[in-house]
Every structure is written in structure tokens, then in C-alpha cells.
Amino acid sequence: MKPKHLLPLLAIIGFSFAAYTVVSSSKPTPIAPAVVQPASAPFPNYIAGSGIIEAKSRNISIGTPLSGIVATLYAKVGDNLSADAPLFVLDDREVKAELVVRQADLAKAQAEVAIAQASLQDARSLLRLAEAVTDKRAISREDLLKRSNAVAVANAKLAGAMAAVQQAEAAVLATKTTMARLTVRAPVAGQVLQVNIRPGEFAQAGGQNPALLVLGNLEQLHVRVDIDENDAWRFLPQSKAVAFLRGNRRFKVDLELAYVEPYVVPKKSLTGDSTERVDTRVLQALYHFDRQQLPIYVGQQMDVFIEAKETVDEAGAL
């Protein structure tokens, strides 16, 4: 091939490749079919809401009233615990040492009471001896007054010693209360859903995110449904409600209303980010169902449909 024909040929090949690339890239991308078909409402007029599964007792976030190092962890995920069962214990060596000091102070205060009682008894004996003298000339009036005042002083010292005992007993009780608070116990009977603390880690008092432990009563599950405030007027507590398991619409269950929280609140994102700003406000209704009908866990989402009043247009046409 002659060199003068090579460059035009290469130009034609490059132009053809560019045209093919432009044409092939301009084709619309085919829409991938949905992995799971969404659930459809079984009612002609309905309110659709997103529901999340929670325990009957709510999901209780366990904290600690005092900060400290976790010494012993009793609870494990999945444990079924009775009310007041110990969950974990903080390091109590410092409090135990303080209790020994408080008990020693109490023993000292009790000994001071015994001394004051002996002093009072001695002062009273001397006063009785002086008062028993029949010849008033045998004892001066000044000596009698001193012995009477000694009884009063001994009485006052005894009262002070007894007050010191009460104070020491209160200090011992306060230290024992602090020691008891180092053991965090289950507030209700339920199952341990999550454990986010380990022995040797520092447990900070106050609200934590995530919580140190999460506990809930799973004898009955509730689904918390967010109803948009724009649809709140259409909601009827006696209406039928159906929930579909998200991810498989074949799992369906009828719901029964447990209660409605009559306070419209800002809708929370299911991501759990407390700093996210939302403009939507929702009315929250809680339903219960037979948990044996669904393979479901706390925290899962459900698609909920509630039979509702007609829409504004339909209501105006009636």
C-alpha cells in the first residue's frame, strides 16, 4: 500500500470507530427489573406508612447511673432475664474501701455514745448523793449547782454523740447505696437484644449512642407506624390494617391496634442519625400481631397499609 493512501485510510477507520462509540453510548440503559416486587395495598382507600418492629416494652436502652470500668458482665445477647437481674457490675474497690472507713467512723461514734452515757450516769450519781444529804450545811449550794450543771452537760454530750451515730449510719447507708448502684440491673423482664460493652471498658454515665445494652420484652412485638400529618385526619383507630414484610410481600399479617401516641412528632430517619433535619411530622400508631406468623426480628421494617377515609376530592364528591 502506498504511503499516500495510508493516512486517509487511518482517518476513515478512526471516524468509523468514533461514530460507533457515539451511537452505542447514546442507547438508553435498560432498567433492571426489581429484585423484589413492592407490596400493594389491599384497600381502595388507604394510608401507607413505614413501620418498624419493636418490643412490647419498647427497646430499652440500658445506661449506668455512675461512670466506671466494667468489672463483670453477666448479660449475653439472647439471654432471657427476669426483672432486677444483674446485667453488669462496675469496679467497686474504691467504694468498698470507703465503706470500711464509714463503718469505722460508725463504730467510733457508737463508742462515744457509750462514753457519754457513762459520764451522764456518773454525774447523776454524784447529784443524787448530794441531794441525799439531810444536813444542808454539809454541802454548799455552789457544789450542788455544779453537780446539777454537770448532769445537764452530760445530757448534751450524749445527745451530740447520738447525733454523730445517726450521721455515721447515714454515711454507711449512702456508701452502700452507691455500691448497689454500681450493679446495673434489668428494669423489666425481657431478652437482651444487644450488648455494646465489654469487661474492662469504661462505661460513661448518661445517654449513650449506641446504648450499653438494649433490652426488650419479646413476648409480644409491636410495629410502630409513622402516619404523615397530612393523612392524620383520614386515620381511624378502628380501621383495618395490614403489614407486609419488606423484602418478601408474600409474608403478610393482619394488625390490631395497641394504642396511638396522640402527639405528632418530627419523623426520625431510620438511619438513626439524630442530627438529621427533617420537615415531615408524623402521628405514630402502634399495632400488635401474632409473631408466629412471620419470621421477623426487632428493628426490621414493614410496609403498612391502613384502611382510611376517602380523599379530599372523593369526600367532596359525595
C-alpha positions in Angstrom: 0.0 0.0 0.0 1.3 3.4 -0.9 2.0 5.9 1.9 -0.2 8.5 0.3 -3.3 6.1 0.8 -2.3 5.1 4.4 -3.3 8.4 6.2 -6.8 8.6 4.6 -7.4 5.0 5.4 -6.5 5.5 9.1 -8.7 8.6 9.2 -11.7 6.7 7.8 -11.1 3.9 10.4 -10.9 6.4 13.3 -14.0 8.2 12.1 -15.9 5.0 11.9 -14.8 3.9 15.4 -15.8 7.3 16.8 -19.2 7.1 15.2 -19.8 3.6 16.5 -18.8 4.7 20.0 -21.2 7.7 20.0 -24.1 5.6 18.6 -23.6 2.8 21.1 -23.2 5.1 24.1 -26.4 7.0 23.2 -28.6 4.0 23.7 -30.8 4.1 26.8 -29.6 2.0 29.6 -32.1 -0.8 30.2 -33.9 -0.6 33.5 -33.1 -3.5 35.7 -36.1 -5.4 37.0 -36.8 -5.1 40.7 -35.3 -7.8 42.8 -38.5 -7.9 44.9 -41.9 -6.6 43.8 -43.2 -4.0 46.2 -46.3 -4.7 48.3 -49.7 -3.4 47.0 -52.5 -2.0 49.2 -55.4 -4.4 49.8 -57.8 -1.4 50.3 -59.3 1.0 47.8 -58.6 3.9 50.2 -55.7 3.6 52.4 -52.9 5.2 54.3 -49.4 3.9 53.6 -46.8 4.1 56.2 -43.4 2.7 57.1 -43.4 0.6 60.2 -40.5 -0.7 62.4 -40.7 -3.6 64.7 -40.0 -3.0 68.4 -40.6 -4.9 71.7 -43.8 -4.6 73.6 -41.9 -2.8 76.4 -40.1 -0.6 73.8 -36.5 -1.2 73.1 -35.0 -0.2 76.4 -31.6 1.4 76.2 -29.7 0.5 79.3 -27.3 3.0 80.8 -25.4 3.4 84.1 -26.0 6.0 86.8 -22.3 6.1 87.6 -19.3 6.1 85.4 -16.6 3.4 85.8 -14.8 0.4 84.5 -16.9 -2.6 83.8 -15.7 -5.4 86.1 -18.1 -8.1 85.4 -20.6 -8.6 82.5 -23.4 -11.0 83.3 -25.7 -10.4 80.3 -25.3 -12.0 76.9 -27.2 -11.4 73.7 -30.3 -13.6 73.7 -30.5 -14.1 77.4 -34.0 -14.1 78.9 -33.8 -12.2 82.2 -36.2 -11.6 85.0 -36.8 -8.1 86.4 -34.0 -6.9 88.6 -31.5 -9.5 87.3 -27.9 -8.1 87.3 -26.6 -7.0 83.8 -23.1 -5.8 84.7 -21.1 -4.5 87.6 -18.7 -1.6 87.7 -15.4 -1.7 89.6 -16.3 -1.3 93.3 -13.0 -1.4 95.0 -12.9 2.3 95.8 -16.4 2.2 97.2 -15.7 -0.9 99.3 -12.7 0.9 100.8 -14.8 3.9 101.6 -17.4 1.6 103.2 -14.8 0.3 105.6 -13.9 3.8 106.6 -17.5 4.7 107.1 -18.1 1.6 109.3 -15.1 2.5 111.4 -16.5 6.0 111.9 -19.8 4.5 113.0 -18.0 2.2 115.5 -16.2 5.2 116.9 -19.4 7.2 117.1 -21.1 4.3 119.0 -18.2 4.2 121.4 -18.5 7.9 122.0 -22.2 7.3 122.9 -21.1 4.7 125.4 -18.6 7.1 127.0 -21.3 9.9 127.1 -23.8 7.5 128.8 -21.2 6.5 131.4 -20.4 10.2 132.0 -24.1 11.0 132.4 -24.6 8.1 134.8 -21.6 9.3 136.9 -22.9 12.9 137.0 -26.4 11.7 138.0 -24.9 9.5 140.8 -22.9 12.4 142.2 -26.0 14.6 142.1 -28.1 12.0 143.9 -25.5 11.7 146.6 -25.5 15.5 147.1 -29.3 15.6 147.2 -29.5 12.7 149.6 -27.6 14.7 152.3 -30.1 15.6 155.0 -28.0 18.3 156.7 -27.9 21.1 154.1 -24.9 22.5 156.0 -22.7 19.5 154.9 -22.7 20.6 151.3 -22.6 24.0 149.8 -25.2 25.4 147.5 -22.5 26.1 144.9 -21.4 22.4 144.9 -24.9 21.3 144.4 -25.4 23.7 141.5 -22.2 22.4 139.9 -23.3 18.8 140.1 -26.7 19.7 138.6 -25.0 21.5 135.7 -22.7 18.5 135.2 -25.7 16.4 134.6 -27.0 18.9 132.0 -23.7 19.0 130.2 -23.5 15.1 130.2 -27.0 15.0 128.7 -26.0 17.4 126.0 -22.8 15.4 125.2 -24.9 12.2 125.0 -27.3 13.9 122.6 -24.4 15.1 120.4 -22.8 11.6 120.5 -26.2 10.0 119.4 -26.5 12.6 116.6 -23.0 11.6 115.5 -24.1 8.0 115.4 -27.0 8.9 113.2 -24.7 10.8 110.9 -22.3 7.9 110.7 -25.2 5.5 110.0 -26.4 7.7 107.2 -22.9 7.8 105.7 -22.7 4.0 105.8 -26.1 3.8 104.1 -25.1 6.3 101.4 -22.0 4.3 100.7 -24.0 1.0 100.5 -26.4 2.7 98.1 -23.5 3.8 95.9 -22.2 0.3 95.9 -25.6 -1.1 95.0 -25.8 1.5 92.1 -22.6 0.0 90.7 -24.6 -3.1 89.8 -26.9 -2.3 86.8 -30.0 -4.4 86.8 -32.7 -5.2 84.3 -35.7 -2.8 84.8 -38.2 -5.3 83.3 -38.3 -8.9 82.4 -37.1 -9.4 78.8 -34.5 -10.5 76.4 -31.1 -9.0 75.8 -31.2 -7.7 72.2 -27.8 -6.0 72.0 -24.6 -5.7 74.1 -22.2 -2.9 73.4 -19.9 -3.1 76.4 -17.2 -5.5 77.5 -15.3 -6.1 80.8 -12.5 -3.6 81.1 -14.2 -0.9 79.1 -15.2 2.4 80.5 -19.0 2.9 80.9 -19.9 6.6 80.8 -22.9 7.7 82.8 -25.7 9.4 80.9 -27.2 8.8 77.5 -25.0 6.8 75.1 -25.3 6.1 71.4 -25.2 3.2 70.9 -26.6 2.2 74.3 -24.5 0.0 76.6 -27.2 -2.7 76.4 -30.6 -3.0 74.7 -33.3 -4.9 76.5 -36.9 -5.7 75.4 -39.9 -7.9 76.3 -40.4 -10.1 73.2 -43.5 -11.9 74.4 -45.4 -9.5 72.1 -44.0 -7.5 69.3 -45.3 -4.1 68.2 -44.9 -2.4 64.8 -44.6 1.4 65.1 -46.2 3.1 62.1 -45.4 6.6 61.0 -48.6 8.3 59.6 -47.9 11.5 57.7 -49.6 14.5 59.4 -51.3 15.2 56.1 -53.1 11.9 56.3 -53.7 12.0 60.1 -57.3 13.3 59.5 -58.0 10.1 57.5 -56.8 7.8 60.2 -59.5 5.8 62.1 -58.4 3.8 65.1 -60.9 1.1 64.3 -59.8 0.7 60.7 -58.3 -2.5 59.4 -54.5 -2.6 58.9 -52.2 -5.0 57.1 -48.5 -5.2 57.2 -46.1 -6.8 54.6 -42.6 -7.9 55.4 -40.2 -5.8 53.5 -38.2 -7.9 51.1 -41.0 -10.5 50.6 -44.5 -9.4 50.1 -45.8 -13.0 50.5 -45.4 -12.6 54.2 -48.5 -10.7 55.3 -50.1 -10.3 58.6 -53.3 -8.5 59.9 -52.6 -5.9 62.6 -54.6 -5.0 65.7 -54.2 -1.5 67.2 -52.5 -1.4 70.5 -52.6 2.3 71.1 -51.9 5.7 69.4 -49.5 8.2 70.7 -51.6 11.4 70.4 -48.7 13.6 69.8 -47.4 14.5 66.4 -43.6 14.4 66.3 -40.9 15.0 63.7 -40.2 12.0 61.7 -37.0 10.2 62.5 -34.7 8.8 59.9 -34.4 5.0 60.1 -30.6 5.5 59.8 -30.6 6.5 63.4 -28.7 9.8 62.8 -30.1 12.1 65.5 -28.6 15.2 63.8 -30.6 14.7 60.5 -33.1 17.5 59.9 -36.5 16.6 58.7 -39.5 18.6 57.8 -42.1 15.9 57.9 -44.1 15.3 61.1 -45.9 12.1 61.8 -48.6 10.6 64.0 -47.3 7.3 65.5 -49.7 4.3 65.9 -48.6 1.0 67.4 -50.1 -2.3 66.3 -49.5 -5.8 67.6 -49.7 -9.1 65.7 -49.1 -12.8 66.1 -45.3 -13.0 65.8 -45.6 -16.8 65.0 -46.9 -15.8 61.5 -43.8 -14.0 60.5 -40.0 -14.8 60.5 -39.3 -11.3 61.9 -36.8 -9.6 64.2 -36.8 -6.4 66.2 -35.7 -3.5 64.1 -37.0 -4.8 60.8 -39.1 -2.6 58.6 -42.6 -3.4 57.3 -44.8 -1.8 54.7 -48.1 -1.0 56.4 -51.4 -0.1 54.8 -54.3 1.2 56.9 -57.9 1.4 55.5 -58.8 5.1 55.5 -61.4 7.7 54.8 -61.9 8.9 51.3 -59.5 11.5 49.9 -60.5 15.2 49.9 -61.7 15.0 46.3 -63.7 11.9 46.9 -65.2 13.3 50.1 -66.3 16.4 48.3 -67.9 14.5 45.5 -70.1 12.5 48.0 
